[in-house]
Amino acid sequence: MAEVIIQESESLENALRRFKRKVQQEDIIKEIKKHSFYMKPGEKRRAKEALSRKRLRKKQRREADWDPSRFPTRPVSPMFPGPWCKVRPSPCPFRV
């Protein structure tokens, strides 16, 4: 159960904001919705499988859209080379 103690010189709005955050972190609303009506075991299983299929379709769609050429393996700027670079630039770009 979420509980917030109002501190001295704390506004009611701040306490309410802390309470809402705590309720959200503890998934209280999710639990209430989950137990608001009875689902038969078969219905639970079917809903779980449907959610799994939905996640799988989303994952496959993302993998199909993924293009490795959009992400360069080498840095674009010579000022900020990656860890594979042996020569490091000078600390100041105007100094040689």
C-alpha positions as CSV (number, residue, x, y, z in Angstrom):
1,M,0.0,0.0,0.0
2,A,1.4,3.4,-1.0
3,E,1.8,5.8,1.8
4,V,3.1,9.3,1.8
5,I,3.8,11.4,4.9
6,I,3.4,15.1,4.3
7,Q,6.5,16.9,5.6
8,E,6.6,20.3,7.2
9,S,6.5,23.2,4.7
10,E,5.5,20.8,1.9
11,S,2.6,21.8,-0.3
12,L,-0.2,19.4,-0.9
13,E,0.5,19.4,-4.6
14,N,4.0,18.1,-4.0
15,A,2.7,15.4,-1.7
16,L,0.1,14.3,-4.2
17,R,2.8,14.2,-6.9
18,R,4.9,11.9,-4.7
19,F,1.9,9.7,-3.9
20,K,1.0,9.3,-7.6
21,R,4.6,8.4,-8.4
22,K,4.7,5.8,-5.6
23,V,1.4,4.3,-6.8
24,Q,2.8,4.1,-10.3
25,Q,6.0,2.5,-9.2
26,E,4.2,-0.1,-7.1
27,D,1.9,-1.1,-10.0
28,I,-1.2,-0.7,-7.8
29,I,-3.4,0.5,-10.7
30,K,-2.3,-2.4,-12.8
31,E,-3.1,-4.9,-10.1
32,I,-6.6,-3.4,-9.5
33,K,-7.4,-3.6,-13.2
34,K,-6.1,-7.2,-13.3
35,H,-8.4,-8.3,-10.5
36,S,-11.4,-6.2,-11.4
37,F,-13.1,-9.1,-13.1
38,Y,-12.6,-12.9,-13.2
39,M,-10.9,-14.4,-16.2
40,K,-11.1,-18.2,-16.8
41,P,-7.8,-19.9,-17.0
42,G,-8.3,-20.6,-20.7
43,E,-9.0,-16.9,-21.4
44,K,-5.9,-15.9,-19.5
45,R,-3.8,-18.3,-21.6
46,R,-5.3,-17.0,-24.9
47,A,-4.7,-13.4,-23.9
48,K,-1.1,-14.2,-22.9
49,E,-0.5,-16.0,-26.2
50,A,-2.1,-13.0,-28.2
51,L,0.2,-10.6,-26.4
52,S,3.2,-12.8,-27.2
53,R,2.2,-12.9,-30.9
54,K,1.8,-9.1,-30.9
55,R,5.3,-8.7,-29.4
56,L,6.8,-11.1,-31.9
57,R,5.2,-9.3,-34.8
58,K,6.5,-6.0,-33.6
59,K,10.0,-7.4,-33.2
60,Q,10.0,-8.9,-36.7
61,R,8.7,-5.6,-38.1
62,R,11.6,-3.8,-36.4
63,E,14.2,-6.3,-37.7
64,A,12.8,-6.0,-41.2
65,D,13.1,-2.2,-41.1
66,W,16.6,-2.3,-39.6
67,D,19.3,-1.2,-42.1
68,P,22.9,-1.5,-40.9
69,S,24.1,1.1,-43.4
70,R,22.3,3.8,-41.4
71,F,24.7,3.3,-38.6
72,P,28.3,3.9,-39.5
73,T,31.0,1.7,-38.0
74,R,33.6,4.5,-38.1
75,P,33.2,8.0,-36.7
76,V,32.1,10.7,-39.0
77,S,34.2,13.4,-37.4
78,P,38.0,13.1,-37.2
79,M,37.8,15.2,-34.0
80,F,36.1,12.3,-32.1
81,P,37.6,9.0,-33.2
82,G,36.5,5.7,-31.7
83,P,38.4,3.4,-29.4
84,W,39.9,1.6,-32.4
85,C,41.9,4.7,-33.4
86,K,45.6,4.6,-32.5
87,V,46.3,8.3,-33.0
88,R,44.5,10.7,-30.6
89,P,43.8,14.3,-31.6
90,S,45.4,17.1,-29.6
91,P,43.3,18.5,-26.8
92,C,42.8,21.7,-28.6
93,P,41.8,21.5,-32.3
94,F,43.5,24.8,-33.1
95,R,46.9,23.6,-31.8
96,V,49.1,21.4,-34.0
